């Protein structure tokens, strides 16, 4: 299988983590060998045991040798303004030569923004390109019902499956006792540097709104790169904290197993459809470890096929809805169980298998 990715996996990159998780499971369960292709491979010709090639060389060498092609579509990942025309010309050439199945995982469709940002003016082009990718694809995968509705509007005949992004920090098997026996004052903040900064800023502002019975007394800050800005924001909180940038999967998983709540300031706009958070591997990691996400603004329901994730839970300026210590274990178990039913990586793998009609 050829997997087309914006960047070579292996760094601090949610899409790269996603692609590696999928590739390992396809290899281990189905004997499916993956070759990664990206525009800029640097000096890498191998990552985690998988071959890496430049995307141009794959076209030059003919793609007929690959049984299937899987595109990880991230428009800003392939072009800094989110209009990857160069990628489109390669995809059309690839589609012309390739006789196997072509499946696209839409990590995003297009962006929006205010008039002073380029996304506002380029959105029509971004929408056009997303539609063209959908038309080229035999099957599509999206991470939320809102993305599914929008892609179906753009490409009514598209074959689409919905699979949330799985956890990047592992999917442990947890007993009821491991979920119940946690300190409700142990909180986490996780994500890349931008989200860490936004989350640390809002948790400081809204800290007085968190009930004292569950207020954070110990805070684990997980992910991103080493940052003086993040360290300064942590110091301003005045809470006992541990900072783990560039953390290993194993260490992050061990930390999350001790946490009761995670502060999650994911959205640039608080009126966004909250289900879009299902494209976040950090959010998935919290759910996979039975950690209750808390948003700093009102949030809409998150569900798949009418199966609702418990919550959403909010601590905001003028509203608050968050489990008390007596409710916490039950809610956390509900979140963990929902993740196992709806978002675990095994569901994604089975979806990709169906899309490619790989014999089981």
ROLUMSE-627857 format. One record per residue: residue in one letter; x, y, z of N, C-alpha, C, O in turn. Coordinates in steps of 0.1 Angstrom, whole numbers, plus 5000, padded with zeros to 4 digits. Each point is the difference from the previous one (the first is absolute). Layout:
N
AXYZXYZXYZXYZ ...
This chain:
360
X500849885000499250125000500950135000501050005007 X498650094985500650135000499250105009498850014998 X501850055012499350105008500750144997501250015003 X498050084993500550134997499750095012498850015004 X502250055001499950085013500750144998500850014991 X498750095016500650134999501450015003500850074994 X499649865017501449995005500449865003499149925004 X502150054996500549875004499649975015500350095008 X499049814995499649975014501349995009501149984995 X498650035018501149985010500350125009500749985010 X498850144986500250125008498850025009499249915002 X500750215003498850045008498950054990499950114997 X499449794998499150024989498849905002500249884998 X498650185004498949915002499649924988499749885002 X500450174986499749924988501149894998499649894996 X501650155007501149895000499849895009500149884997 X499550165016499749895010498849914995500149885001 X498950194994498849934994500549904989499649885000 X501250174991500449914989500949895004499949894995 X500950135015500949895006499149905007500249884998 X498950175010499149905007499349914990499949885002 X499550184988499349934990500949904993499649894997 X501650154999500949924992500549885009500049894994 X500250135018500549895009498849895001500349884999 X498550175003498949915002499749924987499749885000 X500450194988499849934988501149904997499749894995 X501550145009501149914998499849885010500149884995 X499650145017500049905010498849914998500149885002 X498850174994498749934999499849944987499349894998 X501250184991499649954987501249984991499949974988 X501350055017501249984992500250114989500649974990 X498750145012500050114990501250095001500250065011 X500749954979501250085001499750144995499450024990 X501050085018499850144996501350074996501149975005 X498850114984501050094996499550145001498950034995 X501850065013499650135002500550094988501249984996 X498050125000500550094990499650145004498950035005 X502150074994499850145004500850084991500949964993 X498750175006500850094991501450025005501049984993 X499250055020501350025006500449895009499550005012 X501349914984500449895008501350025008500449925008 X500350194988501350035006500949884997500149964988 X500649995022500949894998499449875004500749894999 X498050115005499449885005499749914988499450044990 X500949835012499649904990499349885007499649904994 X500350125020499349905008499650065013500750085006 X498149894998499550045013499249895007499149954994 X501350025018499449895008499849874992499149935002 X501950044989500049884992499250014987499849904993 X499750225004499250024987500950084991500650105003 X499349864984500850074990499450144997498750025001 X502150084996499650134997500550044987501249984997 X498050084994500450054987499450144998499150045006 X501650034985499450134996498849984991499949904992 X499150185009498849994992500350004985499349934993 X501650165003500350014986500649874995499649964989 X501249985019500749884995499049884998500149924992 X498950085017498949904999499350014987499849904993 X499950225002499450024987500949964989499649934991 X501750125010500949974989500249854999500349954989 X499749975022500349864999498749924998500149875000 X498850194997498749944998499449945013500749935007 X498150104995499349965013499349874998499349955009 X500849984979499349884998500549895009499349905002 X501950115004500549905009499349995014500149915007 X499150204996499350015013498649944998499350044991 X500349875018498649955000499050115002498950004993 X501450095017499050105004500750135003501250005003 X498150114996500650135004499150065011498750004998 X501950055012499350075011500550145002501250015003 X498050094995500450145001499550055013498849995004 X502150075004499750085012499950144996501050074998 X497749985000499950134994499950115012499150005008 X501950084991500150125010500450114991501250024997 X497950074999500350104989501250095005500850034992 X499250015020501150095005501249925002501150065000 X498849815002501249925001500849994987501249984999 X498150024989500649994987500350134994500850014990 X498650105015500350144994499750105011498949995006 X502050114996499950085012498750095000499650055010 X499849974978498850084999498749914999498950054999 X501349825002498949914999499449974987498949964998 X501950074991499649984986501049924993500850054992 X499249825010501149914995499849964985499749884997 X500450224994499849964985501149904996499749924991 X501550095014501049914996499749865003500249914993 X499250075019499649875004498949954991500049884996 X499150215000498949954992500549954986499449904995 X501550174999500649954987500649865002499849924991 X500950065020500549865003499049905002500149894995 X498850155013498949905002499349964987499749884999 X500150224992499449964988500849914991499549904994 X501850135006500949914993500149865006500049904993 X500050105020500049875007498749924998500049884998 X498950195002498749944998499949944986499449894997 X501250184993500049954986500749874999499649924992 X501650075015500849884998499649895009500249884997 X499350155015499849905010498749934998498950064997 X501149815004498949914997499349955013499049935000 X501750095012499449965012499050095006499650094993 X500149905020499150095007500750125005501250005003 X498150114997500550135004499150055011498850034997 X501749985015499250045012500650135006501350015001 X497950085003500550135006499450015014498849985003 X502150045007499750045013500050155001501150064999 X497850005003499950155001500250045014499149995008 X502250054995500250055014499450145001499850055011 X500150024978499250135000499550024985500549944991 X498550145008499450024987500550144995500650014989 X499150095019500450144996500050085013499549965010 X501050164989500150095012499150124998499550024989 X500250045022499350135000500750105009500849965008 X498950164990500750115008499450134997499150024991 X501350085017499550144998500650064987501049944995 X498550175000500450064987501550045000500650014990 X500050015022501550045000500949874999501250025001 X498249864998500849884999499849954986499050014994 X502149925001499949954986499049894998499449984990 X500349955021499049894999498650054996499349934993 X500450205010498750054996499950024985499049964994 X502150095000500050024986500349874992499649994988 X501149925017500449884993499049885002500249904995 X498850125014499149895003499349954987499949874999 X499750214992499449944988500949904993499649904995 X501750145004501049914993500249875009500149894994 X499950135019500249885009498849914998500249885000 X498650175000498849924998500149934986499749885000 X500750194990500149944987501049885000499749904994 X501450125012501049895000499649885009500249894996 X499150145015499549895008499049924992500049885001 X499150194991499049934992500749924989499649884998 X501550174996500749924990500649885006500049894994 X500650125018500649885006498949905003500249884998 X498650165007498949915002499649934988499749885000 X500350194988499649944988501049904995499649904993 X501650125010501149914996500049875008500549904995 X498950105017500149895009498949904998498950034998 X501549845004499049895000499350005013498749985001 X501950055010499450015014500750115007501150044998 X498150025012500550115008499849965015499049935003 X501950125005499849995015500150145006500950074997 X498249965012500050135007499949965015499749895004 X500550215005500149985014498850045008499949975012 X499150114982498950055007498850004991500150004988 X498750005019498750014992499950134993499450014989 X501150105016500050134993500849994987499650064990 X501649885011500849984988499349914990500150024988 X499349885017499349914991498950074992499849994988 X499450095020498950084993500650094990499450014989 X501750065014500550104990500649934988499850054989 X500949845013500649934988498949944992500150004987 X498849955019498949954992499350114993499549984989 X500550145016499450124993500950034987499550034990 X501849965012500950034989500149904990500050024988 X499949855016500149884991498949915004500249905007 X498650124988498849925004500249854998499449925007 X501450044983500149864997501149935007500349884998 X500450205010501249945007499649895010499050005006 X501949904994499949895010500850045012501250014999 X498150015013500750065011499849925012498949955003 X502250035005499949945013500550105011500850084997 X498649915015500350095011500849925010499649905006 X501750154996500849945011500850115007500950074993 X498849965019500850105008501549974999500449884999 X500450225003501449985001500349925013499550045010 X501349864989500349925012501150075009500650104996 X499649855016500950065010501549984995500349904994 X500450215008501549994997500849965011501249964999 X498250035014500849975012499649865005500049975012 X499549944979499749875004498649975003499250105003 X500449784998498649965003500049895010499849884997 X500450155016500249905010498749935003498950064999 X501249825006498949935006499950035014500949975008 X498050104997499950055013498949925008498949984994 X501449985018499049945008499150115007500450115000 X498449865004499250105007500750065012499850125003 X501049805004500850065011501050104996500250105006 X500449884982501050094995499450134996500650115000 X498149894996499350124997499550075012500150125002 X499449805008499450065012501050065010499750105006 X501449834995501050045011500950114995501249984999 X498350144998500850114996499750125008498950025005 X502150064997499950135007499250104991500550034990 X498450025015499250094991500750144998499650084992 X501549945016500750124999501249994991500850104998 X499449784996501149984990499550034986499149934995 X501450184999499550044987501149994990501249995003 X498550024984501050004989499650114990498850044998 X502250014995499950084988500849934989501249975003 X498350004985500949944990499750054987498950054997 X502149934994499950054986501350054995501049995007 X498950084982501250074995500250135007499150045008 X501950034988500450135007498950104999499750075010 X499649954979499050104998498849975010499550095006 X500149784994498949975008500450005015499250045009 X502049934995500450015013500050145005499550035011 X501050064981499950145003498650055002499750075010 X499449904981498750045001499349945012499350075007 X500949814996499449935011500550055013499250025009 X502150014992500550055013499550145003499850045011 X500050044978499550135002498650005005499650075009 X499549844985498650005004499849935013499150045008 X501749864996499849945013500450095011499450005011 X501650094986500450105011498850105002499750035011 X499750014978498950105000498849945007499350075008 X500449804990498849945005500249915012499049945005 X502250065001500349925011499050025012499649915006 X500150224997499050025011498649944998499349985009 X500449994978498749944997499949855002498949945000 X502350005002500049855002499649975014500750055009 X498449864994499649975014501249955008500849934995 X499350125017501249965009500149855002501149955003 X497749984996500149855002500749934990500549885002 X499850184986500749944989501150094994500649964991 X499650165015500950104995501449944998500449925009 X500350114981501449944998501050045010500250125003 X500449785004501150035009501349944994501150045005 X498849874986501149954993499750004985498949954996 X502050104996499750024986501249944991501150035003 X498549884988501049954991499850064986498950004994 X502250065001499950064987500849924990501249975002 X498249974988500549894992500050044985498950044995 X502249954999500150014985500750134996500550085008 X499649944979500650114994501549995001500649905004 X500050224992501550015001500350085012499250075006 X502049924999500550085011499850154997500450054990 X498950025019499650144998500250085012499449975011 X501350154988500150095011498650075003499750035011 X499549994978498750065002499149915008499350045009 X500749834988499249905007500550005015499150005009 X502250004993500550005014499650125008499649995011 X500350134982499650125007498549995003499650055011 X499649904980498649995003499749905012499150025008 X501749874992499949915011500350065014499349985010 X501850104990500450075012498950105005499850025012 X499550044978499050105004498849935007499350075007 X500549804990498849935006500249995015498950015007 X502349974998500149985014499549865005499649995012 X500449914979499549875003501249904999500950024991 X499249895018501149904999499949934986498949944997 X502150074995499949954986501249924996501150025005 X498749894985501149934993499850034985498949994995 X502250044999500050044985500849894993501249985002 X498149954988500649894993499950034985499149944993 X501750155001500050014986500749894993500849935006 X498950044981500749904992500049875008501049935001 X497950035005499849895009499849874992499550014989 X501049885016499849874994498549965002499450045009 X500249874982498649955001499949935014498950025006 X502149904998499949925012499950095012499149985009 X501750134992500050095011498650085001499450025010 X500250034978498750075000498949915004499150055008 X500949834988498949915004500049985015498949995007 X502349994999500149985014499550125008499349995010 X501050134985499550125007498450014999499450035009 X500149954979498650014998499249915008498850035003 X501749855000499349905008499850055014499249945008 X501550174996499850055014499150135000499750045011 X499950014977499350135000498549985000499549904995 X499850195011498650005000499350084990499049964994 X501650165003499450104991501150054991501250005003 X498450044985501050074991499350134995498950004995 X501850115005499550134996500350004985501149984995 X497950054997500149984985499550134993498850014997 X502150085000499650134993500549984985501150054996 X498149884997500349954986499750104989500750014990 X498250065012499450084989500450155000500150065011 X500249994977500350144999498750085001500050115005 X498949834991498750065001499149925009499849884997 X499750175014499249925009498649964995499449915006 X500250144982498749964994500249894990499049964994 X502249985005500249894991499349885005499749985011 X499949934979499449875003501049925008501149974995 X498550005018501049935009500449864994501149965004 X498149984988500349874995501350004992500649894998 X499850234997501250014992501249955009501149974994 X498850045019501149965009500349854998501149965004 X498149974989500349854998501149984990500549894998 X500050224996501249994992501350025008501150004994 X498750025019501250035008500549875007499249935007 X502050034990500649885007500250035015500049905008 X500250224996500150045014498749975007500049945011 X498950114983498749975006499749855001499549955010 X500949984979499849855000500849945011499649905007 X501650154995500949945011499450025014500149915008 X499350204994499350025013498849905002499949945010 X499350054979498949915001500549855002499449925007 X501650054986500649865001500549975013500249885004 X500150225004500649985014498950035011500450015011 X498450014985498950035009500250135008499750015012 X500950094981500250135005498850094995499850004988 X499650075020498850084996500450134994500650095007 X499149944980500350134994499150115005498849985002 X501850145001499250115004500350124991501250034998 X497850034996500250114991499750135007499350015009 X501450104986499950135007498950094993500050125001 X499049824993498950074993498949904998500249885001 X498650174996498949914997500349914989500750044990 X498849845010500449904990498749924996499149985008 X500949984979498949924995500349855002501249965003 X497849964996500149865002501049934990500150054989 X500549855016500949924991499449865000499949935010 X499850024977499449874999500449944987500350074990 X499549805009500249924987498849914999499849925009 X499450094981498949914998499150005012499549905005 X500250225000499150035012500649935013499349995010 X501949974990500749965012500850115005501150034995 X498450035016500650135005501249975010499849925009 X501250164989501150005010499550075012499450114999 X500849845013499650075012500550155000501250024997 X497950075007500450145000499350074989498949964996 X501750154998501350055004500050085013498950055004 X502249965003500150065013500850144998500950014992 X498650085015500450144998500250075013499349995010 X501850104990500150105010500350134993501150024995 X497950065004500150134992499750125009499749985012 X500350144982499850125008498650005006499850045012 X499249924980498650015005499349875001498849995002 X501949904997499349875001501049895004501250024998 X498349885009500949905005499249865000498950005005 X501749904990499449875001501249905000500649974990 X499649975022501249915002499749905011499450045010 X501049844988499749905010500650035014501150045001 X498249935010500650015013500749885003500049904993 X500850095018500849885004499249875000500549904996 X498250115008499249875001499649964986499849884998 X500150214993499649964986501149974991499949934990 X501350115014501150004990500349864995500249984988 X499949925020500449864996499049954990500449944990 X498350085012499049954991500150074987499949934989 X500350205011500150074987501349964993499949984988 X501250015019501249964994499949864993500549984989 X498949935018499849874994499150014988500349924990 X498750165010499250024988500750054988499849964989 X501250145014500850054989500949894995500249994988 X500449945021501049894996499249904991500549954990 X498350015015499349904992499550054987500149924990 X499550215009499750064987501249994991499849974988 X501350075016501249994992500249864994500349984989 X499649925020500249864995499049974990500349924990 X498450125011499049974990500150074987499749954990 X500850185011499950094988501350054995500050034988 X501049985019501250074996501349935000501050054996 X499049835010501349925001500649974986499249994990 X502150015010500749984987499549884992500149994988 X499549905020499649884993498850034990499949944990 X499250155014498950034991500550074988499549984989 X501550115012500550074989500749894990499850014988 X500949905018500749904991499049924993500149974988 X498849995019499049924993499350084989499649954990 X500250185012499550094990500850014988499549994989 X501850025013501050014989500049864992500050004988 X499949905019500049864994498749994991500149954989 X498850105016498849994992500150094988499649974989 X501050155013500150094988500949944989499850034988 X501249905016500949944990499649864997500649934991 X498450015015499549874998501249905002500149914992 X500750115018501149915004499449875005499150015009 X501349884986499449875005500549985014501250015003 X497949955006500349975014500249865002500449955011 
